[in-house]
């Protein structure tokens, strides 16, 4: 399997709420969704509004994929009802989520999301074979084909799951949504991301903004840099952008981040990275 494709593509990089504005076109306004190819296997991280465009890109061919949700707050699941491949009879999806503090299993969350008066089409309308997989946060998951998914608890209201996708000697960590404690690096995150090729990190705020948002469940790009430096992570993708941060603001973050960590990059819709 040596040399197999390991590719990451960003379809949604915004946090909290999708944005549509001329001054946010460079980085994009869709909420969290990432496509990962591990050889012939397709993994999707989160089902924000970026998932709709990912679905449109897939055409009419058969789709078999694993979808991992960090958690089920609206901005991370809004795209699920609009993901066209769910309605294809020939497709098969395994949807994964860590058991969270609200006590609902993933299938129950989906049934609630797609139920009147919240949505006019029930989850039973999906034509695909849908398998709902609930795991305990902290479990290590073996997907076969040489793919291992490690998980950890994140600090977010109602809980959230951090993921580390390992394949063919490479690793990418997905850490969103989480809130840090100033002056103390999160040991759960350090243990999960150590030595990874890249970390995709909740960089909703800057350190200067963070004191006004204590308890909101989000972190800063500077904290992402600190984690990468301590855990010897090769690359940082600044992610989950605040809906108030326009392209000019994000450009400045990119410049400031690379000054202190050369591996930092602001994620934007369409960004594709091969490891």
C-alpha positions in Angstrom: 0.0 0.0 0.0 3.1 2.2 0.1 2.6 5.4 -1.9 -1.2 5.2 -1.9 -3.1 8.4 -2.3 -3.7 10.4 0.9 -5.5 13.6 -0.1 -7.4 16.2 1.9 -9.8 18.7 0.3 -11.7 21.5 2.1 -15.3 22.1 1.1 -16.4 24.2 4.0 -14.1 26.2 6.4 -16.4 28.6 8.2 -17.7 28.2 11.8 -21.0 28.9 13.5 -23.1 30.0 10.6 -22.7 30.0 6.8 -21.8 33.4 5.3 -22.6 35.0 1.9 -20.7 38.2 1.3 -18.4 39.7 -1.4 -15.7 40.2 1.2 -15.6 36.5 2.1 -15.3 35.0 -1.3 -11.6 34.2 -1.1 -11.9 31.8 1.9 -15.5 30.9 1.5 -18.6 30.9 3.6 -19.7 27.3 3.8 -19.5 25.6 7.2 -17.3 22.6 8.1 -16.8 19.8 5.6 -13.6 18.0 4.5 -13.1 15.2 2.0 -10.2 12.8 2.6 -9.1 10.0 0.2 -7.1 7.2 1.7 -6.2 5.0 -1.3 -9.6 4.0 -2.7 -11.5 4.8 0.5 -13.5 8.0 1.0 -13.8 9.7 4.4 -15.8 12.8 5.0 -15.3 14.9 8.1 -18.5 16.8 9.2 -21.6 17.6 7.3 -21.8 21.4 7.3 -23.1 23.3 4.3 -19.9 22.5 2.3 -21.3 19.0 2.1 -23.8 20.1 -0.5 -21.2 21.1 -3.0 -19.1 18.0 -2.3 -22.2 16.0 -3.2 -22.8 17.9 -6.4 -19.2 17.2 -7.4 -19.7 13.4 -7.2 -22.0 13.1 -10.2 -24.1 10.0 -10.7 -21.6 7.3 -9.9 -21.8 4.9 -7.0 -20.6 6.3 -3.7 -19.4 4.4 -0.7 -18.1 6.6 2.2 -17.6 6.9 5.9 -18.8 10.2 7.4 -17.4 11.2 10.8 -19.1 14.0 12.7 -17.1 16.0 15.3 -20.5 16.8 16.9 -24.1 17.6 15.9 -24.4 21.4 16.4 -26.2 23.0 13.4 -23.2 24.3 11.6 -21.7 20.8 11.4 -24.9 19.0 10.1 -26.8 21.6 8.1 -25.6 20.1 4.8 -26.7 16.6 5.5 -30.3 16.9 4.2 -29.0 18.5 1.0 -26.3 15.9 0.3 -27.6 14.5 -3.0 -25.8 11.1 -2.8 -27.9 10.2 0.2 -30.9 9.9 -2.1 -29.1 7.5 -4.5 -30.3 3.9 -4.3 -26.9 2.6 -5.3 -24.9 4.3 -2.5 -23.7 3.2 0.9 -22.8 5.4 3.8 -21.5 4.7 7.3 -22.1 7.7 9.6 -20.0 7.9 12.8 -20.4 10.0 15.9 -19.0 9.8 19.5 -21.6 9.4 22.2 -22.1 12.9 23.6 -23.5 14.5 26.7 -27.0 15.1 25.3 -27.5 11.3 25.4 -29.0 11.0 21.9 -27.6 8.5 19.4 -26.7 9.6 15.9 -29.8 8.0 14.3 -32.0 9.9 16.7 -30.3 13.2 16.0 -30.9 12.6 12.2 -34.5 11.8 12.7 -35.0 14.9 14.8 -33.1 17.1 12.3 -35.3 15.9 9.4 -38.7 16.0 11.0 -41.6 18.5 10.7 -41.7 21.3 11.5 -37.9 21.6 11.2 -37.6 19.9 7.7 -40.3 18.7 5.3 -38.5 15.5 4.2 -37.9 12.6 6.7 -34.7 10.7 7.0 -36.5 7.7 5.6 -36.4 9.4 2.2 -32.7 8.6 1.9 -32.4 5.9 -0.8 -28.9 4.9 0.1 -28.0 2.2 2.6 -27.4 4.2 5.8 -25.5 2.6 8.7 -25.3 4.7 11.9 -22.2 4.0 14.0 -22.0 5.3 17.6 -18.7 4.9 19.5 -17.3 6.1 22.8 -15.2 9.2 22.5 -11.6 8.0 23.1 -12.0 4.7 21.1 -9.7 3.7 18.3 -11.5 2.7 15.2 -10.2 0.3 12.5 -11.7 0.9 9.1 -9.7 -1.9 7.4 -7.7 -1.0 4.2 -4.9 0.1 6.5 -6.9 3.1 7.9 -7.0 3.7 11.7 -9.1 6.5 13.3 -8.0 7.6 16.8 -10.4 9.8 18.8 -10.3 12.1 21.8 -12.6 14.3 23.9 -12.7 18.0 23.0 -13.7 20.8 25.3 -17.0 22.0 23.7 -20.6 22.5 24.9 -22.4 19.1 24.5 -19.0 17.5 23.8 -17.1 17.1 20.5 -14.7 14.5 19.1 -11.2 15.1 17.8 -10.0 12.7 15.1 -6.6 11.4 13.9 -6.7 9.7 10.5 -3.7 7.4 10.0 -3.0 5.7 6.7 0.1 4.4 4.9 2.5 5.9 7.5 0.9 9.3 7.4 -1.5 11.1 9.7 -3.8 14.1 9.7 -5.6 15.3 12.8 -9.0 17.1 12.8 -9.5 19.2 16.0 -12.7 21.3 16.0 -14.6 22.5 18.0 -12.6 23.0 21.2 -11.8 25.6 23.8 -8.4 25.9 25.4 -7.3 27.1 28.8 -4.8 29.9 28.5 -1.3 29.0 29.6 -2.0 25.2 29.5 -1.9 23.0 26.4 -4.7 20.4 26.2 -3.1 17.0 26.9 -5.8 15.2 25.1 -5.0 17.1 21.9 -1.3 16.8 22.4 -1.5 13.0 22.7 -3.7 12.7 19.7 -1.8 15.0 17.3 1.8 14.3 18.3 4.0 13.7 15.2 1.1 14.1 12.7 1.8 15.4 9.2 -0.9 18.1 9.7 -3.5 19.4 12.2 -6.7 21.1 11.1 -7.6 23.3 14.1 -10.4 25.4 15.5 -9.0 28.8 15.0 -12.2 30.8 15.4 -10.5 33.7 17.2 -7.2 35.5 17.7 -5.7 35.5 21.2 -6.7 39.2 21.4 -10.3 38.4 20.8 -10.5 35.3 23.0 -11.1 36.9 26.4 -14.5 38.3 25.1 -15.6 34.7 24.2 -14.8 32.7 27.2 -17.0 29.6 27.5 -18.1 29.7 23.9 -16.2 26.5 23.1 -13.7 27.7 20.6 -9.9 28.4 20.3 -7.4 30.6 18.5 -4.9 30.2 15.7 -2.1 31.1 18.1 -3.1 28.1 20.3 -3.0 26.0 17.2 0.6 27.1 16.6 1.6 26.4 20.2 0.1 22.9 19.9 1.9 22.2 16.7 5.2 23.3 18.0 4.9 21.3 21.2 3.7 18.1 19.4 6.0 18.4 16.4 3.2 18.6 13.9 4.3 19.4 10.4 1.5 21.7 9.2 -1.3 23.7 10.7 -4.5 24.4 8.8 -6.3 27.4 10.3 -10.0 26.4 10.2 -13.5 27.2 11.5 -13.2 30.9 10.7 -15.4 33.3 12.6 -18.3 34.6 10.5 -17.2 38.1 11.3 -13.7 37.6 9.8 -13.6 38.8 6.2 -10.9 38.0 3.6 -8.8 41.0 4.6 -8.9 39.8 8.2 -8.0 36.3 7.2 -5.1 37.5 5.0 -3.6 39.2 8.0 -4.0 36.0 10.1 -2.1 34.1 7.4 0.7 36.6 7.3 1.1 36.7 11.1 0.8 32.9 11.5 3.5 32.1 9.0 5.9 34.5 10.7 5.9 32.3 13.9 5.2 28.9 12.3 6.2 28.4 8.7 3.9 25.4 8.4 0.8 27.4 9.1 -1.8 28.0 6.3 -5.3 29.5 6.4 -7.7 26.9 4.9 -10.0 28.0 2.1 -12.7 26.3 0.1 -11.2 24.2 -2.6 -7.8 23.9 -1.0 -6.5 20.4 -1.8 -3.4 18.9 -0.2 -1.6 15.7 -1.0 0.4 14.0 1.8 
